[in-house]
């Protein structure tokens, strides 16, 4: 490929002040996630007093049909049956009978059995066992959860911020794009679409508007060609920008990385190896990995610029 970057506009110059988010850590959500993780190590044992989180087997006797149940198992405090009744159960002893009045009516409750939930303390060992890959301590898990919250907060503005950066970078950069490289980019993308169609038992050139529906926003093969020809110029710009930063970052896209990608594609999409390689050629893999380098830089810049912690 003879196309190249002549002058690259620095994306750090793009003003993102209009997208600034004042972020506050949601400690309650973090506590909930910590509890969810440690609950995987919870155990159950016979108990004598009902507490929130316990399992209770009760007998209900009432004129209200909903409450007339000779044997009922309740996850106390989960509010899946009746919040008032579950709250009133807390503190009752095994074998105890009590009249409980709720908004729906009165019910006589007898506690037949109690299974107390024992939740251990959260430790680094629990985090390493049940937490996300690469996270092995409470501090790391907390940071992971905070980053998730930041990502969620950015969702509303991220696309607009990204598009602003892309527009300013491409409008102000100087690319030398050869016609033959542009034409080859069109061929690469059309070959991919053809391979995807073939994997579904379709012939791209003969696909109908109904067959295109829900897959690509076109109604015919000719419309698809026009769409790809129009987008191929930006495709080339993004590739050139990505390869520029990949060289700057010293990123080497290896054959091993491609083989790993193919295996993951086969597993996820449940196709054979030949189909995976036809849909994802090595050449396109290299192009997309280079483009990904540019997008990763943009993503990090957006995160650093628009998040303001309170």
Backbone bond lengths (Angstrom), bond angles and torsions (degrees), N, CA, C in turn:
res aa  C-N    CA-C-N  psi(-1)  N-CA   C-N-CA  omega(-1)  CA-C   N-CA-C  phi
1 X - - - 1.467 - - 1.527 109.80 -
2 X 1.336 115.09 124.84 1.459 119.89 -176.52 1.532 113.32 -95.38
3 X 1.322 117.11 -10.64 1.473 120.28 177.95 1.523 109.26 -65.66
4 X 1.341 116.17 149.39 1.472 118.46 -178.20 1.527 110.20 -157.69
5 X 1.334 113.82 168.76 1.464 121.41 174.66 1.524 108.11 -88.02
6 X 1.318 116.07 128.35 1.463 120.38 174.91 1.526 110.00 -92.75
7 X 1.324 115.88 -44.85 1.476 121.08 177.06 1.525 108.27 -146.67
8 X 1.338 115.39 125.90 1.469 120.86 -177.77 1.524 110.04 -102.19
9 X 1.334 116.13 124.40 1.464 120.35 177.78 1.525 109.57 -74.41
10 X 1.308 116.81 133.99 1.462 121.83 -177.57 1.529 110.51 -75.06
11 X 1.339 116.24 114.11 1.470 120.25 -178.30 1.520 112.52 -63.97
12 X 1.329 117.93 -18.03 1.469 120.41 178.13 1.524 112.08 -66.37
13 X 1.339 117.08 -15.29 1.458 120.99 179.94 1.529 112.58 -80.79
14 X 1.328 117.44 -11.69 1.465 121.00 -177.31 1.526 109.24 -74.06
15 X 1.318 116.20 124.47 1.464 122.10 -178.52 1.524 109.99 -80.96
16 X 1.346 116.21 118.59 1.467 121.18 -178.79 1.532 112.09 -110.97
17 X 1.321 117.22 18.28 1.469 120.47 -175.78 1.528 113.04 -59.70
18 X 1.328 116.99 -28.87 1.470 119.58 -179.15 1.529 112.33 -68.43
19 X 1.332 116.68 -15.08 1.465 120.39 -176.54 1.534 113.32 -105.31
20 X 1.324 117.30 6.34 1.469 120.60 -174.98 1.533 112.06 -58.53
21 X 1.337 115.28 135.95 1.466 123.05 178.92 1.525 108.06 -118.69
22 X 1.321 116.44 128.31 1.468 121.06 175.70 1.524 107.47 -90.56
23 X 1.331 114.20 107.22 1.468 121.51 -168.54 1.525 111.89 -101.67
24 X 1.333 115.30 132.99 1.465 121.85 174.48 1.525 108.71 -122.13
25 X 1.303 116.84 129.85 1.466 121.30 -179.80 1.525 109.25 -65.17
26 X 1.325 116.29 130.29 1.466 122.45 176.84 1.529 107.63 -88.81
27 X 1.332 115.89 94.15 1.464 121.00 -176.46 1.521 111.67 -66.16
28 X 1.333 116.65 -30.25 1.472 119.97 179.28 1.528 110.90 -64.86
29 X 1.323 116.08 -41.52 1.458 119.74 178.37 1.519 111.31 -65.66
30 X 1.325 115.71 -38.38 1.461 119.15 178.50 1.519 110.19 -64.17
31 X 1.336 116.57 -43.20 1.467 120.81 178.48 1.524 110.61 -61.91
32 X 1.331 116.88 -40.63 1.464 121.09 179.04 1.528 111.11 -61.63
33 X 1.323 116.09 -42.61 1.462 120.03 -179.73 1.524 111.20 -68.58
34 X 1.326 116.43 -38.59 1.466 120.52 176.01 1.528 109.89 -60.97
35 X 1.340 115.88 -44.98 1.462 120.40 179.88 1.527 111.38 -64.99
36 X 1.330 115.76 -39.94 1.464 119.36 -179.95 1.525 110.42 -59.97
37 X 1.327 115.69 -39.84 1.459 120.32 -178.35 1.527 111.14 -69.09
38 X 1.330 116.29 -47.94 1.460 119.22 -176.87 1.524 111.51 -69.62
39 X 1.337 117.15 -24.17 1.464 120.59 178.17 1.524 112.51 -63.75
40 X 1.316 116.25 -18.82 1.465 119.35 178.14 1.528 111.19 -70.18
41 X 1.325 116.26 -16.02 1.462 121.33 177.27 1.529 111.63 -102.40
42 X 1.327 116.24 6.71 1.459 120.02 -177.57 1.536 111.47 -67.13
43 X 1.329 115.82 149.39 1.467 121.71 176.59 1.524 108.96 -124.48
44 X 1.328 115.73 164.95 1.467 121.36 -178.88 1.525 109.55 -123.57
45 X 1.335 115.45 140.42 1.460 119.81 177.45 1.523 110.05 -146.74
46 X 1.310 114.85 152.69 1.469 120.37 179.90 1.524 109.66 -57.52
47 X 1.344 115.10 133.48 1.451 118.94 -178.69 1.512 113.04 -126.49
48 X 1.321 115.28 175.23 1.463 120.91 -178.62 1.522 112.80 -118.03
49 X 1.356 117.45 -20.36 1.464 121.70 -178.63 1.523 109.07 -129.70
50 X 1.344 115.61 137.95 1.467 121.07 -178.96 1.528 110.75 -81.32
51 X 1.327 115.29 132.95 1.465 121.87 173.65 1.529 108.38 -131.87
52 X 1.322 116.04 161.02 1.459 120.43 176.20 1.521 109.32 -59.13
53 X 1.324 116.63 134.16 1.452 121.93 -178.17 1.515 112.87 99.22
54 X 1.342 117.39 -15.13 1.461 121.29 178.92 1.523 111.15 -78.88
55 X 1.330 114.49 163.58 1.464 121.37 169.38 1.527 107.25 -101.19
56 X 1.332 116.76 129.80 1.467 120.45 -179.89 1.518 109.76 -126.92
57 X 1.334 115.43 132.83 1.464 120.58 173.61 1.526 106.99 -101.24
58 X 1.338 116.29 120.19 1.461 120.67 -173.57 1.529 111.11 -129.27
59 X 1.343 114.53 160.97 1.462 122.08 171.20 1.519 107.42 -112.73
60 X 1.325 117.38 131.36 1.456 122.62 -178.72 1.520 109.79 -116.81
61 X 1.312 115.18 130.45 1.470 120.67 178.48 1.525 108.02 -127.78
62 X 1.343 116.90 118.72 1.458 120.18 -175.30 1.523 110.62 -160.42
63 X 1.332 115.37 157.30 1.459 120.44 173.90 1.536 110.36 -75.40
64 X 1.319 115.31 -18.67 1.465 120.14 176.82 1.528 107.91 -80.26
65 X 1.316 116.85 122.59 1.464 121.81 -173.71 1.528 112.21 -55.14
66 X 1.333 116.41 -41.98 1.463 120.62 -178.16 1.521 111.93 -59.37
67 X 1.351 116.03 -32.80 1.459 120.81 -176.32 1.527 113.29 -94.78
68 X 1.289 118.06 1.71 1.469 120.56 -177.92 1.525 109.41 -95.59
69 X 1.323 115.31 85.22 1.468 120.82 -176.32 1.530 109.12 -135.82
70 X 1.336 117.01 117.75 1.465 119.90 -177.67 1.526 113.62 -68.24
71 X 1.337 116.50 -24.55 1.462 119.23 -178.81 1.531 108.44 -150.53
72 X 1.314 115.71 119.40 1.467 120.47 -177.54 1.523 109.75 -142.52
73 X 1.337 115.59 133.67 1.461 120.60 175.32 1.522 108.59 -102.03
74 X 1.330 115.65 131.40 1.462 121.03 -176.98 1.528 110.88 -125.61
75 X 1.327 115.69 136.94 1.462 121.21 168.01 1.520 104.83 -90.03
76 X 1.312 116.66 95.73 1.462 122.65 -170.77 1.530 110.98 -62.75
77 X 1.327 115.24 127.64 1.455 120.33 178.08 1.511 114.32 93.65
78 X 1.341 116.99 -7.99 1.473 120.05 177.89 1.527 111.26 -83.79
79 X 1.337 115.93 -13.01 1.472 122.32 176.76 1.526 113.37 59.32
80 X 1.339 115.57 33.18 1.458 119.75 178.68 1.525 111.90 -86.55
81 X 1.351 117.15 -20.73 1.467 120.50 179.38 1.520 111.09 -106.28
82 X 1.333 116.98 -63.59 1.459 121.66 178.40 1.527 108.75 -158.90
83 X 1.331 117.87 113.49 1.465 121.37 -175.86 1.530 113.21 -57.06
84 X 1.339 117.32 -41.53 1.480 119.90 -178.94 1.508 111.31 -64.26
85 X 1.324 116.36 -46.00 1.463 120.37 -178.12 1.527 110.40 -66.16
86 X 1.331 116.87 -42.09 1.460 120.41 -179.46 1.528 110.95 -63.33
87 X 1.323 116.87 -39.25 1.467 120.62 178.88 1.522 110.61 -65.07
88 X 1.341 115.82 -38.48 1.463 120.43 -178.76 1.527 112.29 -70.41
89 X 1.339 116.62 -22.91 1.465 120.52 179.53 1.533 111.74 -69.85
90 X 1.337 116.47 -29.79 1.461 119.87 -177.07 1.530 110.33 -59.87
91 X 1.334 115.70 128.25 1.467 121.23 -178.55 1.517 113.42 98.09
92 X 1.339 117.94 -14.12 1.467 119.90 178.57 1.529 110.27 -74.24
93 X 1.326 116.22 150.02 1.459 122.39 -179.00 1.526 110.90 -100.03
94 X 1.298 115.32 158.29 1.466 121.19 176.06 1.524 108.95 -59.58
95 X 1.331 117.48 130.33 1.454 123.21 -179.85 1.517 113.52 88.41
96 X 1.331 118.28 -9.07 1.464 121.56 -178.35 1.528 111.51 -77.29
97 X 1.325 115.98 144.23 1.469 122.83 176.30 1.523 108.24 -119.27
98 X 1.329 116.20 136.86 1.455 120.19 -177.34 1.519 110.18 -148.71
99 X 1.354 115.40 146.14 1.458 121.25 175.28 1.532 107.67 -89.44
100 X 1.321 115.87 124.31 1.465 121.33 -179.65 1.518 109.13 -118.17
101 X 1.328 116.08 130.95 1.464 121.14 178.84 1.526 109.17 -107.02
102 X 1.328 115.33 126.44 1.464 121.30 178.07 1.528 108.71 -122.38
103 X 1.296 115.51 176.42 1.471 120.35 179.78 1.521 111.40 -63.55
104 X 1.334 116.51 -24.49 1.471 120.47 -178.00 1.524 111.93 -91.59
105 X 1.331 117.68 -10.17 1.455 120.18 179.62 1.513 112.35 140.90
106 X 1.333 115.87 -179.49 1.470 121.13 -178.89 1.523 110.58 -95.37
107 X 1.339 115.01 150.89 1.453 120.26 179.94 1.524 108.68 -148.35
108 X 1.326 116.00 139.49 1.459 121.51 174.65 1.524 108.14 -93.44
109 X 1.334 114.98 121.95 1.465 120.68 -174.55 1.513 110.12 -113.75
110 X 1.345 116.12 130.67 1.452 121.89 172.61 1.524 108.61 -119.23
111 X 1.329 116.27 126.76 1.464 120.95 179.17 1.518 108.86 -87.89
112 X 1.337 116.18 115.00 1.463 121.02 -177.59 1.527 113.01 -92.16
113 X 1.334 115.38 -36.62 1.465 118.76 -176.77 1.522 109.37 -152.77
114 X 1.320 115.25 146.67 1.466 120.96 179.21 1.525 108.87 -130.95
115 X 1.344 115.34 130.13 1.458 120.38 173.04 1.530 107.00 -115.76
116 X 1.345 115.44 107.93 1.458 120.48 -179.74 1.528 110.78 -78.34
117 X 1.326 114.83 137.03 1.465 120.47 177.70 1.513 109.29 -91.25
118 X 1.320 116.65 124.48 1.455 122.19 179.00 1.534 109.16 -109.05
119 X 1.301 114.88 112.34 1.475 119.96 -177.96 1.527 108.60 -106.23
120 X 1.336 117.43 121.22 1.463 119.64 179.95 1.524 111.14 -72.61
121 X 1.310 116.22 169.43 1.461 120.35 174.69 1.523 109.78 -70.91
122 X 1.318 115.20 148.16 1.455 119.54 177.56 1.520 108.92 -74.13
123 X 1.317 116.46 126.47 1.462 121.73 179.81 1.531 109.60 -125.43
124 X 1.320 115.80 167.81 1.459 119.85 176.60 1.526 111.01 -61.77
125 X 1.339 116.32 -31.38 1.464 120.37 179.65 1.528 110.74 -64.68
126 X 1.351 116.32 -40.52 1.467 120.39 177.98 1.524 110.32 -65.91
127 X 1.330 116.10 -41.07 1.462 120.92 178.43 1.530 109.95 -60.27
128 X 1.335 116.46 -47.17 1.465 120.86 -178.08 1.526 110.98 -63.64
129 X 1.333 116.07 -32.61 1.472 121.20 -176.78 1.522 112.26 -77.88
130 X 1.329 117.21 -43.26 1.465 120.69 -172.15 1.532 114.61 -115.16
131 X 1.323 116.83 -10.45 1.464 119.49 -175.71 1.521 113.29 -77.63
132 X 1.322 117.23 179.89 1.465 121.95 178.99 1.523 111.21 -62.45
133 X 1.308 116.25 156.81 1.456 121.62 179.65 1.530 110.22 -60.44
134 X 1.324 115.25 132.75 1.461 120.28 178.54 1.515 113.98 86.92
135 X 1.341 117.01 -3.23 1.472 121.40 179.09 1.524 108.03 -107.69
136 X 1.341 116.55 121.42 1.469 118.96 -173.08 1.517 114.16 -132.92
137 X 1.337 117.91 11.11 1.464 120.10 177.79 1.519 109.60 -145.46
138 X 1.329 115.79 163.26 1.464 120.19 179.68 1.529 111.08 -63.52
139 X 1.325 115.88 -38.30 1.465 119.78 -179.88 1.524 110.81 -64.45
140 X 1.333 116.37 -42.95 1.464 120.98 178.69 1.523 111.07 -65.78
141 X 1.334 116.39 -38.49 1.470 120.21 179.84 1.521 110.23 -66.16
142 X 1.320 116.11 -40.39 1.463 119.61 178.25 1.536 110.36 -61.50
143 X 1.328 116.80 -45.20 1.465 120.48 178.98 1.523 110.65 -62.78
144 X 1.319 116.34 -39.07 1.470 121.21 177.77 1.527 110.42 -59.97
145 X 1.334 116.98 -44.41 1.465 121.49 -179.36 1.532 111.56 -67.93
146 X 1.326 116.14 -37.46 1.470 119.66 177.55 1.524 110.36 -64.07
147 X 1.338 116.65 -42.71 1.468 120.54 178.38 1.524 110.78 -62.96
148 X 1.335 116.95 -35.96 1.463 120.34 175.84 1.522 110.93 -62.99
149 X 1.332 116.61 -42.47 1.462 120.67 178.58 1.525 110.92 -63.84
150 X 1.310 116.81 -39.90 1.469 120.43 178.94 1.531 110.32 -64.63
151 X 1.322 115.97 -42.39 1.464 120.09 178.84 1.510 111.12 -61.86
152 X 1.326 115.66 -40.40 1.468 120.30 178.68 1.522 110.46 -64.77
153 X 1.323 116.37 -40.92 1.467 120.72 -179.72 1.528 111.62 -66.05
154 X 1.337 116.44 -31.33 1.464 120.98 -177.21 1.523 113.67 -78.07
155 X 1.326 116.63 -16.21 1.464 120.03 -171.90 1.527 113.45 -54.14
156 X 1.334 116.80 -39.45 1.465 120.33 -174.70 1.524 113.00 -66.58
157 X 1.326 116.66 -28.33 1.465 118.89 -175.02 1.527 112.87 -115.81
158 X 1.323 117.58 -9.19 1.466 119.49 -171.49 1.527 112.46 -59.79
159 X 1.324 117.24 -47.92 1.467 119.66 -176.37 1.526 110.94 -59.86
160 X 1.326 116.18 -45.07 1.472 119.66 -178.97 1.526 111.04 -63.78
161 X 1.333 116.52 -41.01 1.469 120.54 178.87 1.531 110.26 -64.55
162 X 1.314 116.13 -43.13 1.466 120.99 179.42 1.526 110.90 -61.89
163 X 1.327 116.63 -44.84 1.466 120.23 -179.17 1.525 111.76 -64.72
164 X 1.327 116.38 -34.96 1.469 119.17 177.79 1.522 110.36 -64.96
165 X 1.327 116.55 -43.37 1.463 120.29 179.27 1.527 110.44 -63.11
166 X 1.318 117.20 -47.73 1.460 120.93 -178.21 1.527 110.92 -59.30
167 X 1.330 115.98 -44.48 1.463 119.79 -178.66 1.528 111.05 -62.36
168 X 1.333 116.63 -48.14 1.460 119.44 -177.83 1.529 112.31 -66.36
169 X 1.334 115.84 -38.16 1.467 119.46 179.61 1.524 110.25 -65.30
170 X 1.340 116.09 -49.74 1.460 118.69 -176.62 1.528 112.12 -70.97
171 X 1.333 117.45 -33.03 1.471 119.96 178.63 1.526 112.22 -68.81
172 X 1.333 115.89 -29.62 1.461 119.83 -173.44 1.527 114.33 -107.54
173 X 1.327 116.48 -3.08 1.466 119.58 176.23 1.529 109.15 -89.92
174 X 1.309 114.83 162.43 1.470 120.15 179.07 1.531 108.27 -118.53
175 X 1.335 116.00 110.81 1.461 121.58 -179.61 1.530 109.80 -111.37
176 X 1.312 115.84 142.60 1.459 120.85 169.85 1.527 106.22 -106.42
177 X 1.333 115.72 103.82 1.461 120.45 -177.59 1.522 108.56 -110.99
178 X 1.317 115.94 117.27 1.458 122.16 179.45 1.531 110.03 -77.04
179 X 1.339 115.75 143.65 1.459 120.11 -178.60 1.525 111.53 -59.61
180 X 1.337 116.44 -38.93 1.466 119.03 -178.84 1.525 111.71 -66.85
181 X 1.341 117.10 -31.36 1.470 120.23 176.48 1.525 110.60 -70.94
182 X 1.324 116.37 -41.17 1.459 120.60 175.71 1.525 110.22 -60.36
183 X 1.335 116.66 -45.22 1.460 121.74 179.93 1.529 110.56 -62.06
184 X 1.336 115.54 -39.22 1.470 119.60 179.23 1.526 110.54 -67.43
185 X 1.327 117.14 -36.47 1.466 121.02 177.22 1.527 110.53 -62.52
186 X 1.336 116.58 -39.22 1.468 120.75 176.35 1.529 109.64 -61.76
187 X 1.328 116.83 -44.95 1.468 121.74 -179.57 1.523 111.42 -61.65
188 X 1.333 116.45 -43.11 1.469 120.70 179.49 1.528 110.51 -57.98
189 X 1.327 115.94 -47.63 1.461 119.72 -177.44 1.525 111.80 -69.10
190 X 1.333 117.68 -39.62 1.464 120.47 179.17 1.527 110.44 -66.20
191 X 1.322 116.99 -37.96 1.466 120.28 177.51 1.530 111.14 -63.44
192 X 1.315 115.23 -37.07 1.468 118.55 178.01 1.519 110.77 -65.54
193 X 1.320 116.77 -46.17 1.464 119.75 178.00 1.525 111.00 -60.58
194 X 1.322 116.91 -39.41 1.464 120.86 179.22 1.530 110.71 -63.56
195 X 1.336 115.86 -40.71 1.468 120.34 179.88 1.530 110.93 -68.05
196 X 1.329 116.28 -39.34 1.466 119.70 177.67 1.521 110.71 -63.76
197 X 1.334 116.25 -42.50 1.472 120.24 178.67 1.524 110.23 -62.95
198 X 1.338 115.99 -44.43 1.466 120.54 -179.99 1.523 111.63 -60.61
199 X 1.347 116.10 -36.78 1.470 119.38 -179.96 1.524 111.94 -65.35
200 X 1.351 116.73 -18.57 1.464 121.48 177.24 1.532 111.73 -104.14
201 X 1.335 115.31 12.65 1.454 119.32 178.14 1.512 114.14 77.05
202 X 1.338 117.26 23.41 1.462 121.96 -178.54 1.522 110.80 -116.27
203 X 1.335 115.99 156.68 1.458 121.87 173.81 1.518 107.45 -109.09
204 X 1.326 116.81 116.00 1.464 122.31 -171.09 1.525 112.48 -51.41
205 X 1.327 117.43 -46.68 1.466 120.85 -176.32 1.527 113.05 -63.26
206 X 1.324 116.77 -23.84 1.460 120.36 -175.20 1.531 113.26 -106.23
207 X 1.327 116.98 5.62 1.467 119.62 -177.32 1.525 111.11 -65.95
208 X 1.330 114.75 140.96 1.460 121.48 179.49 1.527 109.98 -90.95
209 X 1.330 115.29 170.15 1.462 120.26 178.36 1.525 110.29 -58.36
210 X 1.338 116.60 -38.88 1.469 120.34 -179.42 1.527 110.90 -66.38
211 X 1.335 116.62 -36.55 1.463 120.28 179.95 1.525 111.76 -72.34
212 X 1.326 116.59 -28.82 1.470 120.10 175.92 1.527 111.42 -75.69
213 X 1.325 117.24 -26.39 1.466 122.32 -174.19 1.528 111.47 -57.06
214 X 1.324 115.79 130.29 1.462 121.02 179.02 1.520 113.59 83.48
215 X 1.336 117.60 -5.51 1.470 121.44 -179.68 1.536 111.05 -110.30
216 X 1.331 115.26 -57.20 1.466 122.50 -178.33 1.528 106.98 -136.02
217 X 1.335 119.23 139.92 1.474 121.26 -176.42 1.533 113.48 -76.86
218 X 1.331 116.44 55.44 1.462 122.32 175.54 1.520 107.85 -137.07
219 X 1.343 115.17 168.08 1.461 119.52 -179.58 1.525 112.62 -117.74
220 X 1.347 117.14 -1.01 1.459 119.65 -179.55 1.521 110.03 -158.41
221 X 1.317 115.56 166.82 1.463 121.35 177.79 1.524 110.87 -62.26
222 X 1.325 116.70 -43.26 1.466 120.21 -179.13 1.527 111.48 -61.49
223 X 1.341 116.34 -39.93 1.468 119.85 177.07 1.528 110.40 -63.77
224 X 1.331 116.40 -36.74 1.465 120.45 179.02 1.523 110.11 -64.88
225 X 1.325 117.23 -44.17 1.467 121.10 178.69 1.524 110.07 -58.23
226 X 1.342 116.20 -45.55 1.462 120.47 179.89 1.524 111.05 -62.37
227 X 1.334 116.44 -41.38 1.460 121.20 179.67 1.528 110.79 -62.77
228 X 1.324 116.28 -45.35 1.465 120.93 -178.27 1.529 110.54 -67.52
229 X 1.332 117.35 -40.14 1.466 120.14 178.14 1.531 111.19 -61.81
230 X 1.328 114.76 -38.94 1.467 119.26 179.79 1.523 111.59 -68.65
231 X 1.337 116.51 -39.05 1.473 120.20 -176.11 1.528 112.84 -83.56
232 X 1.332 117.48 -15.11 1.468 120.52 -174.37 1.525 112.12 -65.06
233 X 1.335 117.21 -30.01 1.467 119.21 179.38 1.528 110.58 -65.51
234 X 1.347 116.01 -45.35 1.465 119.40 177.05 1.527 110.53 -66.39
235 X 1.315 115.72 -36.04 1.466 121.82 176.49 1.532 109.61 -56.05
236 X 1.332 116.01 -45.09 1.456 120.78 179.09 1.528 111.34 -67.32
237 X 1.322 117.39 -41.87 1.468 120.74 178.83 1.529 110.35 -59.66
238 X 1.326 116.42 -43.96 1.464 119.90 -178.60 1.528 110.90 -67.74
239 X 1.326 116.18 -37.59 1.461 119.05 177.34 1.527 111.00 -64.35
240 X 1.325 116.74 -45.13 1.467 120.57 -178.75 1.535 111.19 -64.95
241 X 1.331 116.17 -41.04 1.469 119.70 177.15 1.529 109.60 -63.71
242 X 1.330 116.26 -43.19 1.463 120.30 179.87 1.514 112.44 -63.48
243 X 1.344 116.78 -44.21 1.473 119.63 -179.77 1.532 110.67 -66.82
244 X 1.339 116.68 -31.94 1.471 121.24 176.76 1.530 109.82 -60.51
245 X 1.335 116.67 -47.95 1.465 119.94 -178.27 1.526 111.80 -77.08
246 X 1.337 117.12 -29.00 1.465 119.64 176.81 1.522 110.07 -63.71
247 X 1.323 116.43 -41.11 1.473 119.61 176.56 1.523 110.55 -65.71
248 X 1.334 115.53 -40.95 1.468 120.11 -179.51 1.524 111.26 -63.67
249 X 1.336 115.59 -35.37 1.470 120.76 -179.04 1.521 112.92 -88.30
250 X 1.328 116.53 -4.62 1.461 120.16 -179.76 1.512 113.42 68.94
251 X 1.339 117.12 32.55 1.463 120.98 -178.47 1.521 109.79 -83.92
252 X 1.321 115.10 127.32 1.459 121.43 179.08 1.527 108.35 -110.27
253 X 1.325 116.60 119.67 1.467 120.82 -179.09 1.524 107.74 -93.17
254 X 1.317 116.36 105.52 1.460 121.63 -170.78 1.533 112.95 -92.28
255 X 1.338 114.58 163.81 1.467 121.02 174.27 1.527 110.24 -62.95
256 X 1.341 115.20 -35.07 1.468 119.39 -179.62 1.530 111.37 -62.24
257 X 1.343 115.84 -38.18 1.466 120.20 178.75 1.523 110.43 -63.94
258 X 1.334 116.45 -38.49 1.465 120.42 178.29 1.522 110.73 -65.50
259 X 1.332 116.88 -44.14 1.461 120.38 -179.87 1.529 111.11 -61.52
260 X 1.336 116.06 -39.89 1.468 119.84 177.70 1.521 110.42 -64.00
261 X 1.329 116.42 -41.97 1.469 121.14 179.25 1.527 111.02 -61.51
262 X 1.324 116.91 -43.78 1.470 120.85 -179.86 1.531 110.40 -61.64
263 X 1.323 116.69 -43.70 1.470 120.58 179.72 1.529 110.87 -61.38
264 X 1.341 116.08 -42.05 1.461 120.28 179.33 1.527 110.87 -66.36
265 X 1.326 116.91 -38.12 1.472 121.19 178.57 1.523 110.37 -64.43
266 X 1.325 116.62 -44.39 1.472 121.88 178.20 1.518 110.59 -58.27
267 X 1.318 115.78 -45.59 1.464 120.92 -177.48 1.524 111.72 -67.05
268 X 1.338 116.55 -44.03 1.467 120.37 -175.23 1.522 111.86 -72.79
269 X 1.336 116.91 -44.92 1.472 120.46 -174.77 1.516 112.51 -92.84
270 X 1.355 116.39 -5.01 1.463 121.23 177.66 1.534 111.95 56.04
271 X 1.326 115.07 51.69 1.465 121.87 175.61 1.530 108.11 -121.15
272 X 1.326 116.21 169.26 1.465 118.45 178.43 1.527 110.58 -81.69
273 X 1.327 114.96 168.52 1.461 121.01 -175.43 1.529 111.93 -61.95
274 X 1.330 116.90 -40.63 1.465 120.73 -178.44 1.526 111.45 -62.81
275 X 1.343 116.08 -41.84 1.468 120.22 178.82 1.520 110.69 -64.73
276 X 1.338 115.67 -42.56 1.470 120.36 -179.66 1.525 110.85 -59.78
277 X 1.329 116.91 -40.63 1.465 120.47 -178.84 1.524 111.92 -74.52
278 X 1.320 116.45 -29.68 1.460 120.03 179.05 1.526 110.61 -72.73
279 X 1.355 115.90 -39.12 1.465 121.07 178.88 1.521 110.60 -73.84
280 X 1.324 116.12 -34.85 1.471 121.45 -177.39 1.524 109.18 -122.96
281 X 1.309 117.20 83.73 1.463 120.27 179.66 1.528 109.70 -69.01
282 X 1.317 115.03 158.30 1.463 119.63 179.20 1.524 110.59 -61.02
283 X 1.321 116.25 -38.27 1.460 120.63 -179.07 1.530 110.92 -61.76
284 X 1.336 116.29 -45.08 1.468 119.34 179.90 1.520 110.62 -69.43
285 X 1.334 116.84 -34.92 1.463 121.31 176.77 1.527 110.47 -58.14
286 X 1.339 116.45 -45.07 1.476 121.30 179.55 1.520 110.31 -63.14
287 X 1.330 116.21 -44.79 1.467 120.21 179.79 1.525 110.55 -60.49
288 X 1.327 116.54 -47.33 1.473 120.56 -177.66 1.524 112.27 -67.48
289 X 1.322 116.99 -34.01 1.463 119.39 177.29 1.534 110.48 -67.09
290 X 1.326 116.42 -38.46 1.461 120.08 175.87 1.525 110.74 -64.95
291 X 1.321 116.44 -46.25 1.466 120.25 176.95 1.520 110.28 -58.57
292 X 1.336 115.83 -39.65 1.459 120.67 -179.56 1.512 112.57 -61.34
293 X 1.333 116.76 -32.10 1.464 120.60 177.82 1.523 110.28 -62.34
294 X 1.326 116.67 -42.51 1.464 121.85 178.31 1.526 110.52 -64.94
295 X 1.329 116.21 -46.06 1.466 120.25 -178.30 1.528 111.52 -65.73
296 X 1.316 117.33 -34.85 1.468 119.83 177.21 1.522 111.24 -64.49
297 X 1.328 116.41 -39.42 1.462 119.92 177.27 1.536 110.28 -63.69
298 X 1.318 115.84 -43.53 1.465 120.12 179.01 1.528 110.45 -61.58
299 X 1.329 115.82 -44.25 1.465 120.60 -178.98 1.527 110.68 -59.03
300 X 1.317 116.33 -45.98 1.466 120.10 -179.96 1.525 111.52 -65.24
301 X 1.314 116.46 -39.01 1.466 120.42 179.50 1.525 110.57 -64.20
302 X 1.327 116.59 -43.94 1.465 120.63 179.07 1.522 110.09 -60.67
303 X 1.331 116.33 -47.01 1.469 120.31 -178.80 1.526 111.23 -60.07
304 X 1.316 116.49 -41.69 1.462 120.22 -178.38 1.528 112.75 -71.29
305 X 1.326 116.39 -31.39 1.449 120.63 -174.12 1.520 114.37 -87.18
306 X 1.336 117.79 -36.00 1.479 117.48 -171.02 1.520 114.55 -98.30
307 X 1.334 117.86 -16.95 1.462 119.70 -179.87 1.526 109.85 -87.38
308 X 1.317 115.96 120.38 1.461 122.03 175.31 1.515 107.73 -119.71
309 X 1.320 116.63 111.16 1.469 120.80 -176.65 1.517 110.27 -77.75
310 X 1.338 115.98 131.59 1.461 121.54 177.59 1.518 110.69 -80.31
